[in-house]
Amino acid sequence: MQPEDFGGVTADEAIRRVLEVQWQGKAIAAVTQYRVDEPERWSEYIREQMIAF
């Protein structure tokens, strides 16, 4: 395999990028589900974050 097989990056870098995108998708889905399942706790979390800044 050559770097051009992966858009000019090494296989390790290509895999790292795929895993990063996959992790981000799972994290976004988890937060979205938390907002749906626990709206009061989500609101409390947001209020706390606003106070911290």
Order of alpha helices (4+ residues) and beta strands (2+ residues): alpha-alpha
